[in-house]
């Protein structure tokens, strides 16, 4: 579910104390609009914006000033789907920033001539629940330091 944003101009002077700094606009915001009524939510991830549909991460929207070659829309997929997705997205490639020749994540580069069309097509596939896009993240485990930390008892 998208997060609701309060209009800071409509707040009283006392309420203005509780308003944090304004949020940055989402990178490639047209992608979120293309998802339409699909029940998605977003979370910040690696200085970008991760998009989840139900329990699956489907996209990462990236527009950063450093390593600009990997700016664009990242698709959460697996290697078995790369070939079929590449037929639909000829400019799709592995993410250079991750340092591997082939990565599970694939990027639709923002500097590709068909970037907007490709991003819109990816949204169509997500809305149609195409099984090639989306991964269920592994559950987080407690770190060793937290697991070994004794619980504190209240003093009486």
C-alpha positions as CSV (number, residue, x, y, z in Angstrom):
1,X,0.0,0.0,0.0
2,X,1.5,3.4,-0.9
3,X,2.4,5.6,2.0
4,X,0.2,8.6,2.6
5,X,1.8,12.0,2.6
6,X,0.6,14.9,4.6
7,X,0.3,18.4,3.0
8,X,2.7,20.5,5.2
9,X,1.0,23.7,4.0
10,X,-2.4,22.5,5.5
11,X,-0.9,22.0,9.0
12,X,-1.2,24.4,11.8
13,X,1.9,26.0,13.3
14,X,1.9,23.6,16.2
15,X,1.6,20.6,13.9
16,X,4.5,21.8,11.8
17,X,6.8,20.8,14.6
18,X,6.1,17.2,13.8
19,X,6.7,17.4,10.1
20,X,10.1,15.9,9.0
21,X,12.0,17.0,6.0
22,X,10.1,16.6,2.8
23,X,10.6,13.4,0.8
24,X,12.5,13.3,-2.4
25,X,10.4,12.4,-5.4
26,X,10.6,8.8,-6.4
27,X,13.0,8.1,-9.2
28,X,11.2,7.2,-12.5
29,X,7.9,8.0,-10.8
30,X,6.0,7.2,-14.0
31,X,6.7,3.5,-13.2
32,X,4.7,3.7,-10.0
33,X,1.9,5.4,-11.8
34,X,1.9,2.6,-14.5
35,X,1.4,0.0,-11.7
36,X,-2.0,1.6,-11.2
37,X,-4.4,-0.1,-8.8
38,X,-2.0,-3.0,-8.2
39,X,-1.5,-3.3,-4.4
40,X,2.2,-2.4,-4.1
41,X,4.4,-0.8,-1.5
42,X,7.8,0.8,-1.5
43,X,10.8,0.8,0.7
44,X,14.2,2.5,0.5
45,X,17.0,0.1,-0.5
46,X,20.6,0.9,-1.3
47,X,19.8,4.6,-1.9
48,X,17.1,3.6,-4.3
49,X,13.4,2.7,-4.1
50,X,12.4,-1.0,-4.0
51,X,8.9,-1.9,-5.2
52,X,7.1,-4.9,-3.7
53,X,3.8,-6.5,-4.8
54,X,2.5,-8.6,-1.9
55,X,5.5,-10.4,-0.5
56,X,7.6,-10.2,-3.7
57,X,10.2,-7.6,-4.6
58,X,9.6,-6.8,-8.3
59,X,11.6,-3.6,-9.1
60,X,14.2,-1.3,-7.8
61,X,14.0,2.3,-9.2
62,X,17.5,3.9,-9.3
63,X,18.7,7.4,-10.2
64,X,22.0,8.1,-8.5
65,X,24.7,10.6,-9.4
66,X,27.5,8.0,-9.0
67,X,27.7,4.8,-11.2
68,X,25.1,6.2,-13.6
69,X,25.4,3.3,-16.0
70,X,23.2,1.3,-13.6
71,X,20.5,4.0,-13.3
72,X,17.1,2.9,-14.5
73,X,14.7,0.1,-13.5
74,X,16.1,-3.0,-12.0
75,X,14.1,-6.2,-12.5
76,X,14.1,-8.9,-9.8
77,X,14.3,-12.1,-11.8
78,X,16.5,-15.2,-12.0
79,X,19.0,-16.4,-14.6
80,X,16.6,-19.0,-16.0
81,X,14.3,-16.1,-17.3
82,X,17.0,-13.9,-18.7
83,X,16.8,-15.2,-22.3
84,X,13.1,-14.9,-22.6
85,X,13.1,-11.4,-21.0
86,X,15.9,-10.3,-23.2
87,X,13.6,-11.0,-26.2
88,X,11.2,-8.5,-24.8
89,X,13.8,-6.0,-23.5
90,X,16.8,-6.0,-26.0
91,X,18.7,-3.4,-23.9
92,X,18.3,-5.3,-20.6
93,X,21.6,-6.3,-19.1
94,X,23.2,-7.4,-15.8
95,X,24.1,-4.8,-13.2
96,X,27.7,-3.6,-13.5
97,X,27.7,-2.3,-10.0
98,X,27.4,-5.8,-8.5
99,X,30.7,-6.8,-10.0
100,X,29.6,-10.1,-11.5
101,X,29.4,-11.0,-15.2
102,X,25.8,-12.2,-14.9
103,X,23.6,-11.2,-12.0
104,X,20.1,-12.3,-11.0
105,X,19.0,-8.6,-11.0
106,X,18.8,-7.1,-14.5
107,X,18.6,-3.5,-15.4
108,X,16.6,-1.6,-18.0
109,X,19.2,1.3,-18.3
110,X,17.8,4.8,-18.1
111,X,20.1,5.9,-21.0
112,X,18.7,3.2,-23.4
113,X,16.8,4.7,-26.4
114,X,13.7,2.6,-25.4
115,X,13.9,3.1,-21.7
116,X,10.4,4.4,-21.0
117,X,8.7,1.9,-23.3
118,X,10.6,-1.0,-21.8
119,X,9.8,0.2,-18.2
120,X,6.1,0.5,-19.1
121,X,6.2,-3.0,-20.7
122,X,7.8,-4.3,-17.5
123,X,4.9,-2.8,-15.5
124,X,2.4,-4.5,-17.8
125,X,4.1,-7.8,-17.1
126,X,4.0,-7.2,-13.3
127,X,0.3,-6.2,-13.4
128,X,-0.4,-9.4,-15.4
129,X,1.6,-11.3,-12.6
130,X,4.2,-12.7,-15.0
131,X,6.2,-15.3,-13.0
132,X,9.5,-14.2,-14.6
133,X,9.5,-10.9,-12.6
134,X,9.6,-10.9,-8.8
135,X,11.4,-12.7,-6.1
136,X,10.4,-13.5,-2.5
137,X,13.2,-12.1,-0.3
138,X,14.8,-14.5,2.2
139,X,13.6,-14.0,5.8
140,X,16.0,-12.1,8.0
141,X,17.7,-14.0,10.7
142,X,18.7,-12.4,14.0
143,X,22.4,-11.5,14.1
144,X,24.7,-13.4,16.4
145,X,25.2,-10.4,18.6
146,X,21.4,-10.1,19.2
147,X,20.9,-13.8,19.6
148,X,23.6,-14.0,22.4
149,X,22.6,-10.8,24.1
150,X,21.0,-11.6,27.5
151,X,17.6,-10.0,28.2
152,X,17.6,-7.3,30.8
153,X,15.4,-7.7,33.9
154,X,13.6,-4.8,35.3
155,X,15.0,-3.6,38.7
156,X,12.5,-3.6,41.5
